[in-house]
């Protein structure tokens, strides 16, 4: 008869997430997990086969937490701006989880045109908010999204690595300026393309 689990799957995943939140993914080990749970490492392996399985579940939990930020952004009147603001807020409030999800070295770098769909599970919902919010065709909406993400990601990385601090007003002002310039440029390109057809 297998030993009775001392901790639930969810308790172990939550403990793993707490470790990563404080010290990053490299700190997540069986010993650290046992310490966080106030136990030895042995009870972990009555629930999970190995540490890779625990790590995978912690990443899934981090993605779910981030998805909550995205949903909050999409509920705002200016949904695309809301998502960008929430992305930066996630980096500020959960720097280690942001680093795990958006600053980890990739095995193979995708071309920039595919980076958003490769990195963010919320890609389709965010892209739709750009198309509907600014009445842009799919390719132009994707172009705007990609350019603004690169800029927003830069701010978020600076926040997540404690390189500098921005006030909410500074973030808002920077994002609005870049967004307006990009939107104007893209709409102009789109109009010129339609006139030439």
N, C-alpha and C positions, 0 to 999 in steps of 0.2 A: 504494500500500500504506500503510495507516494506521501511525503510529508505534507502536512497541512500548511497552506500559505499563511505566513505571519502578517504580511502586508498585501493589500489589494494592488492590482495592476495600476489603477489610477493614483494610489498613494506613492508608488515607486516613481511613476512618470512625473508627478508633481514635485517630488523631492529632487529628481534629476533636473527638472526645469529650474528649480530654485538655485541649484548649484551653478548651472550655466548662466543664469541671470546675474549672479554675483561674480563669478570668476571665469566665465567662458567655457566653451565646449571641451577644451584641453584639460579642464579640471574635473570633468565627469569620469570617474573611475568607480569600480566596484567598492573599493575601500571608502571613497568619499561619499558614495551613496549610502553605504552602511552607517557611516558616521552621521550623516544628515537624518537618517531614520532612527538613530539611537540603537543600532544593532550591529551585528557582524554583516559581512557581505553575503553570507550563505542564503538567507531568506529571499534575496533578490532572484536567485537562480531556481527557486521553486515556482516562480512565475514567468521568468524570461529564460530563454535558452543561453543567451550570451549578452555581452555589453553592447555589441553592434545593434541588437534588437532594441535595447533601452535607448540608445542614441537616436535611432530612427524615430522612435515614439516621441522623444523630446523635441526633435525637429518638427514633427507633425503638430505638436502642441504649440510650439513657437509660431508656426504658420497660422494656426487657428487664432492665436492671440493677435497677430498682425492683421488677419482678415477682419477682426472686430474693429480695428482702427479704420480700415478701408470702408467698411459698411457705414461707420459714423460719418466719414467724409462724403460718401455718396448720398447720404440723407440731407446734406446741406443744399441750400438754394443753388449755389454755384458748385455743383458736385465735383468737377474736375479740380478746381482750386481747393475744395475741401479735402480731396484725396491727397493732394500735394502737401497740404498743411499737416494732415494726419501722418503722412510718411515721415516728415521731419519730427513730429511729436513722438512717434514711435522710436526714432533714433535717439531722441533726448531722454525719454522715459525708460527705455529698455535698450541701452547701448550694446550690451553683450548679445542680446537676441538679434538686434539689427545687424551686428557684425557677423553673426552666425548665418543669417539668411541672405544678406546682401553684400558682404565683404569677404566671403570665403573664396579662396582660389578655386577656379573651375578646372575640371580635368581637361575639358576642351572648350575653348572660348567660342561662343556662337557669333556669327556676323552681327554687327550692330543692328541690322534691320530685324533680327530675330531675338534680340537680347531681352526684351520685355516679356514676350510670351514664354521664354525659357526661365526667367527669374521669378516671375510673379504669377501665382495661380489665379489672381484676381484680374488678370489682363483684359479679358473680354468685357467684363462689367465696366472697367475704367474706360476702355476704348469706346464703348457704347455711350458713356456719359459725355465724351468729347463730341462724338458724331451728333447726338441729339441736342446737346447744349449749345453747339456753335454751328449747326447746320452744315456740316462738312461731309464730303464723301469719305469712304473708308480709308483710302490711301492718304488723303490730306489730314484726316483725324489722327491716323497713326504717326504721321510725320510730326504733327504738333505734340502729340503725347510723348514721342521719343525725345524730341529736343527739350521739352520741359522736364522730363524725367532726368535727363543728364544733368541739367542745372540743379534740380531739386535734390538729386542724389549727392551732388557736390556739397550742398549745404548740410544735408543729413550726415554725411561722412565727417564733416568738420565738427558737428555736434556730438556724434557717437564716439569720436576719438578725443574729445575734450580739447580740440585744437583752438576753438574760440567759442564765444557765446553770442547768440543773437537774441534780441528782444522779439516778441511776437510782432511788434510794429515793423521792425526791420525786415523780418521774414516776409511779411505781407507786402511791404513796399517793393522789395526785390523781385518777388514772384510776379506781382502785378506788372511791373515795368517790362520784364522779360516776356511775359505772356502776351501783353498787348503788342509788343514789337513783332513777335513770332506770328501771332494771329493775323496781323495786318499783312505781313509778308506772304503768308500762305494763302490768304484770301486773294491777294493781288495776283499771285502765281496762278491760282485756280481760275480767276476771271480772264487772265491773259490766255490761258490754255483753251478756255471755252470760245473766246473770240477767234482764235486761229482755226478752230474746227469748221 
